[in-house]
Amino acid sequence: MKRPTDRQRAAIDSLQRNGDAYRSFLEWLHEVRVDVLAECARMDDDIQIRRLQGEARCLADLISTLKPKD
């Protein structure tokens, strides 16, 4: 995933300042990713598996980008 632009980074920083709401948003994204991985494990169609794996990778990249950097 590409690095965020200055504008995107400013938006992320703004979201991070709204602590509880931001943490809830990140937790929700993580739960969605867990659900996608669980659904992927239940699939028997290769095309669906690849689609879900791609979705899980995108969510992981999004979470990694949005997670506060210590």
C-alpha positions as a Python dict, from the first residue, in 0.01 Angstrom:
ca = {
    (1, 'M'): (0, 0, 0),
    (2, 'K'): (130, 348, -85),
    (3, 'R'): (229, 588, 190),
    (4, 'P'): (-46, 838, 273),
    (5, 'T'): (-24, 1183, 115),
    (6, 'D'): (17, 1489, 337),
    (7, 'R'): (-356, 1553, 315),
    (8, 'Q'): (-441, 1194, 404),
    (9, 'R'): (-189, 1200, 691),
    (10, 'A'): (-352, 1521, 823),
    (11, 'A'): (-692, 1349, 812),
    (12, 'I'): (-553, 1044, 994),
    (13, 'D'): (-392, 1267, 1259),
    (14, 'S'): (-724, 1447, 1306),
    (15, 'L'): (-904, 1116, 1352),
    (16, 'Q'): (-641, 996, 1598),
    (17, 'R'): (-702, 1299, 1818),
    (18, 'N'): (-1061, 1178, 1868),
    (19, 'G'): (-931, 893, 2086),
    (20, 'D'): (-1225, 670, 2181),
    (21, 'A'): (-1410, 702, 1852),
    (22, 'Y'): (-1090, 635, 1661),
    (23, 'R'): (-1007, 325, 1868),
    (24, 'S'): (-1362, 197, 1812),
    (25, 'F'): (-1319, 248, 1437),
    (26, 'L'): (-990, 54, 1435),
    (27, 'E'): (-1144, -224, 1645),
    (28, 'W'): (-1434, -245, 1400),
    (29, 'L'): (-1193, -272, 1104),
    (30, 'H'): (-1007, -548, 1288),
    (31, 'E'): (-1333, -736, 1355),
    (32, 'V'): (-1428, -709, 987),
    (33, 'R'): (-1087, -851, 892),
    (34, 'V'): (-1130, -1143, 1136),
    (35, 'D'): (-1476, -1212, 988),
    (36, 'V'): (-1333, -1206, 634),
    (37, 'L'): (-1057, -1450, 732),
    (38, 'A'): (-1313, -1681, 895),
    (39, 'E'): (-1530, -1668, 584),
    (40, 'C'): (-1223, -1740, 372),
    (41, 'A'): (-1152, -2052, 579),
    (42, 'R'): (-1504, -2180, 509),
    (43, 'M'): (-1491, -2127, 131),
    (44, 'D'): (-1422, -2406, -113),
    (45, 'D'): (-1421, -2194, -430),
    (46, 'D'): (-1070, -2079, -530),
    (47, 'I'): (-1197, -1754, -682),
    (48, 'Q'): (-1388, -1663, -366),
    (49, 'I'): (-1087, -1756, -152),
    (50, 'R'): (-858, -1528, -354),
    (51, 'R'): (-1113, -1244, -340),
    (52, 'L'): (-1145, -1277, 37),
    (53, 'Q'): (-767, -1303, 82),
    (54, 'G'): (-732, -980, -115),
    (55, 'E'): (-997, -814, 99),
    (56, 'A'): (-820, -930, 417),
    (57, 'R'): (-487, -796, 287),
    (58, 'C'): (-645, -459, 207),
    (59, 'L'): (-799, -439, 554),
    (60, 'A'): (-466, -532, 715),
    (61, 'D'): (-289, -259, 516),
    (62, 'L'): (-559, -8, 607),
    (63, 'I'): (-536, -96, 977),
    (64, 'S'): (-156, -74, 965),
    (65, 'T'): (-172, 268, 799),
    (66, 'L'): (-433, 404, 1038),
    (67, 'K'): (-286, 257, 1358),
    (68, 'P'): (-120, 527, 1570),
    (69, 'K'): (257, 520, 1539),
    (70, 'D'): (436, 517, 1874),
}
